[in-house]
Amino acid sequence: MTGDCPVDLHDLELLGWQHWLASPNCFNACSPSLNQLDSLFDVPTNGFGYQYAATGDGYIGLGTYGQPGISDNAREYAGVQLLAPLMVDTPYHVSFKTCLALNGFYWQLNHASNNIGIIFTPNGYDWLDSPMPIPNEAHLYSTEVIEDTTNWTLIEGVFIADEAYTHIGVGNFFDSANTEYIQYQNGLGAYYYVDDLVVMKLSDYNRIGELTKKPMLQTIEQGSKYICSLSNEKGRASLFDLNGKQIWTKRFNQELTIDLVNQSYGIYLLQINIENKQQFNFKLIKS
């Protein structure tokens, strides 16, 4: 997830999102220090857990289940207006990635739940003035309890628009009677990170899926400088060291130059994300 740098856990509006119910949060590696509390909404370490972004530098997070017997129906919903209304009777490929946040150093959320998903709506909601009620329905959701705290889990499916929806929301849209959960130990409930929410016409998705060939890196200077040609493609590339620390990230348009001249000797990981399409990973050795 990309966007301006948040200065607060609740800066969803800075990323174009809205609080539809309660207070979902945003996290970013660029988050500035504020009385030494930057780690609360930093990436990868923050007050809810530990996770790198699936794409870019940040992601959002929200509660999907409250404390059993106390606040079972506690939910957090985040929503955003679509770039264009959906076309009725048109099939769309919908996907997002999610990861369980567990054992945070500040917030102890020690549960997992199912039903995290998305819902299309004809309008947006505002937590303070017109919060979204729990509808007990969703257009795409996980029926399985997601317990993975290390890897991003991809949730995807095909949805045929039955209305010209203008907004999309993310969260657990089912009440406690229709939600399964796992309690590992006492805590405040279940909380999940969300990244890479994508909605596109199925025809466009199928066309994009034809891009399966991994791009080639051409060596300019042995062990220190490379070039990658990606015909008619745009995207973002990021370089990491073996500890997972991001060294740089930059956008590219058809051609990407990777320069390790000023880096220490060792092994580096290059991640190339082609916009709304695929991700490719390379191992580079600075020698």
C-alpha positions in Angstrom: 0.0 0.0 0.0 1.4 3.4 -0.9 0.4 7.0 -0.1 1.5 9.9 2.0 3.2 9.3 5.3 0.9 9.0 8.3 1.7 10.8 11.5 -1.0 9.1 13.5 -2.5 5.6 13.8 -5.8 6.9 12.6 -4.6 8.7 9.5 -6.6 6.6 7.1 -8.0 9.7 5.3 -4.5 10.6 4.4 -4.4 7.4 2.3 -7.9 8.1 0.8 -9.7 5.7 3.2 -12.4 6.4 5.7 -13.4 5.0 9.1 -16.7 3.2 8.5 -16.9 1.7 11.9 -14.7 2.2 15.0 -11.0 3.0 14.5 -9.1 0.9 12.0 -5.4 1.9 11.8 -2.7 2.6 9.3 1.0 1.7 9.5 4.0 2.8 7.4 7.7 2.5 7.5 8.0 6.3 6.9 6.0 7.1 10.1 7.9 9.9 11.9 8.9 9.8 15.5 6.5 11.4 17.9 7.6 11.4 21.5 9.4 8.1 20.7 6.0 6.4 19.9 6.7 5.9 16.2 6.9 2.1 16.8 3.2 2.0 17.6 2.4 2.5 13.9 5.7 1.7 12.3 6.6 -1.1 9.8 7.6 -3.8 10.4 7.4 -3.5 14.2 4.3 -1.8 15.6 2.1 -2.0 18.7 -0.1 -4.8 17.3 2.6 -7.2 15.9 5.4 -7.5 13.3 5.0 -7.6 9.5 6.5 -6.1 6.4 4.2 -4.6 3.8 3.2 -6.9 1.0 3.8 -4.0 -1.4 5.3 -0.6 -0.8 5.9 0.7 2.7 2.6 0.4 4.5 -0.8 -1.3 5.2 -3.9 -0.9 7.3 -5.1 -2.9 10.2 -8.5 -3.6 11.9 -10.2 -5.6 14.6 -12.3 -8.5 13.4 -13.5 -9.9 16.8 -13.8 -8.6 20.3 -13.3 -10.2 23.7 -15.4 -13.4 23.9 -18.3 -12.8 26.3 -17.5 -9.1 26.7 -17.3 -7.4 23.3 -17.8 -10.3 20.9 -19.4 -8.0 18.2 -16.7 -5.4 18.3 -15.7 -4.7 14.7 -13.6 -2.2 12.8 -14.4 -1.4 9.1 -12.4 0.7 6.7 -13.8 1.8 3.4 -12.9 3.7 0.2 -14.6 5.1 -2.9 -13.9 3.2 -6.0 -12.2 4.9 -8.9 -15.3 4.3 -11.0 -18.7 2.6 -10.3 -19.0 -1.1 -11.0 -20.7 -2.0 -14.2 -23.9 -4.1 -13.7 -23.6 -7.8 -14.9 -19.9 -7.4 -15.4 -17.6 -10.0 -13.6 -14.7 -8.5 -11.5 -11.7 -10.2 -10.0 -11.3 -9.1 -6.4 -8.4 -9.8 -4.2 -6.6 -8.6 -1.0 -3.9 -9.9 1.3 -4.2 -10.3 5.0 -2.1 -11.4 7.9 -2.9 -12.0 11.6 -1.4 -9.6 14.1 -0.5 -11.4 17.3 1.3 -10.7 20.6 1.8 -7.0 20.0 4.1 -5.3 22.5 1.5 -2.6 23.3 -1.9 -4.2 22.4 -2.5 -7.8 23.5 -4.8 -9.2 20.8 -4.4 -12.9 21.1 -7.2 -14.3 19.0 -7.8 -15.3 15.4 -11.1 -15.3 13.4 -12.6 -16.1 10.1 -14.8 -14.0 7.8 -12.3 -11.2 7.1 -13.4 -9.9 3.7 -14.8 -7.1 1.5 -18.2 -5.7 0.7 -19.3 -3.4 -2.1 -21.8 -0.7 -1.1 -23.7 2.1 -3.0 -22.4 4.7 -0.5 -19.8 5.3 2.1 -20.1 5.5 5.9 -18.8 7.7 8.6 -18.0 6.2 12.0 -19.1 9.3 14.0 -22.2 10.4 11.9 -23.4 7.3 10.1 -21.4 4.1 11.2 -21.9 1.0 9.1 -24.0 -1.7 10.9 -22.9 -5.3 10.9 -24.7 -6.6 7.7 -24.1 -10.4 8.2 -23.1 -10.6 4.5 -20.0 -9.9 2.4 -19.1 -10.3 -1.3 -15.8 -12.0 -0.6 -14.5 -13.4 2.6 -12.4 -16.2 4.2 -14.5 -19.0 5.7 -11.3 -20.3 7.3 -9.7 -18.9 10.4 -6.4 -17.3 9.2 -3.7 -18.0 11.7 -0.5 -17.2 9.7 1.4 -14.3 11.4 4.4 -14.6 9.1 3.1 -14.7 5.5 0.5 -12.7 3.8 -2.6 -14.8 2.9 -4.2 -14.0 -0.5 -8.0 -13.9 -0.5 -9.4 -13.7 -4.1 -12.5 -14.4 -6.1 -14.8 -13.4 -8.9 -17.8 -11.1 -8.3 -20.5 -10.3 -10.8 -21.8 -6.8 -10.1 -25.6 -6.8 -9.4 -25.5 -3.0 -8.8 -23.4 0.0 -9.8 -21.6 0.0 -6.5 -19.4 3.0 -5.8 -17.6 2.0 -2.5 -15.8 -1.0 -1.1 -15.2 -1.8 2.6 -13.0 -4.3 4.4 -13.4 -6.1 7.7 -15.4 -8.9 9.3 -19.0 -8.2 8.3 -20.6 -11.0 10.3 -21.7 -10.9 14.0 -20.3 -13.2 16.7 -23.1 -15.8 16.1 -21.8 -16.3 12.6 -18.0 -16.0 13.2 -15.6 -18.6 14.3 -12.6 -17.7 16.4 -9.5 -19.2 18.1 -8.4 -17.9 21.5 -4.7 -18.5 22.2 -4.7 -16.8 25.5 -6.4 -13.9 27.3 -6.4 -10.8 25.2 -8.5 -8.1 23.5 -9.7 -10.0 20.5 -8.6 -10.6 16.8 -6.7 -8.1 14.7 -5.5 -8.4 11.1 -3.3 -6.4 8.7 -4.6 -5.8 5.2 -2.7 -4.8 2.0 -3.0 -5.0 -1.8 -6.7 -4.6 -2.2 -7.4 -4.8 -6.0 -10.6 -4.7 -8.0 -10.5 -5.1 -11.8 -12.6 -6.4 -14.6 -12.2 -10.1 -15.1 -11.3 -9.6 -18.7 -8.5 -7.3 -17.7 -7.3 -9.7 -15.0 -7.1 -12.6 -17.5 -5.2 -10.4 -20.0 -2.7 -9.4 -17.2 -2.4 -13.1 -16.2 -0.8 -13.7 -19.6 2.3 -12.0 -18.3 4.1 -15.0 -16.8 7.7 -14.7 -18.0 10.1 -13.4 -15.4 12.0 -10.3 -16.5 15.8 -10.7 -17.1 18.5 -8.7 -15.4 21.3 -7.6 -17.6 24.7 -7.0 -16.0 26.3 -3.6 -16.7 29.1 -3.8 -14.1 29.8 -7.3 -12.7 28.5 -7.6 -9.2 27.5 -4.0 -8.8 25.2 -2.6 -11.5 22.3 -4.2 -13.4 19.5 -3.1 -15.8 16.1 -4.6 -16.3 14.0 -3.8 -19.3 10.2 -4.2 -18.9 8.5 -3.3 -22.1 5.5 -1.1 -21.6 5.4 -1.8 -17.9 5.4 0.5 -14.9 5.8 -0.4 -11.2 7.9 -0.2 -8.1 11.2 -1.8 -7.2 12.6 -2.3 -3.6 16.0 -3.4 -2.5 16.4 -5.2 0.9 19.4 -6.6 2.8 19.3 -10.2 4.2 17.8 -8.9 7.5 14.8 -7.6 5.6 15.8 -3.9 6.0 14.7 -1.8 3.1 17.6 0.1 1.5 15.6 1.9 -1.2 12.4 1.8 -3.1 11.7 3.6 -6.4 9.2 3.6 -9.2 10.1 2.7 -12.8 8.7 3.1 -16.3 9.7 0.4 -18.8 13.3 0.3 -17.6 14.9 -0.2 -14.2 18.6 0.4 -13.1 19.9 -1.3 -10.0 23.1 0.2 -8.6 24.9 -1.5 -5.8 28.1 0.5 -6.1 27.6 2.3 -2.8 26.5 -0.8 -0.9 28.6 -3.1 1.2 29.6 -6.5 -0.1 27.1 -9.2 0.5 23.7 -10.6 -0.7 20.7 -8.4 -1.4 17.1 -9.1 -2.3 15.4 -7.2 -5.1 11.6 -7.1 -5.3 10.0 -5.9 -8.5 6.2 -5.2 -8.4 4.6 -4.6 -11.8 1.5 -2.4 -11.3 -1.6 -4.5 -10.5 0.0 -7.6 -12.0 2.9 -9.6 -10.6 5.7 -9.6 -8.2 9.2 -10.9 -9.0 12.1 -11.5 -6.6 15.8 -11.6 -7.4 18.9 -12.4 -5.3 21.8 -10.1 -6.0 25.4 -10.5 -4.9 27.6 -7.4 -4.4 31.2 -8.6 -4.9 
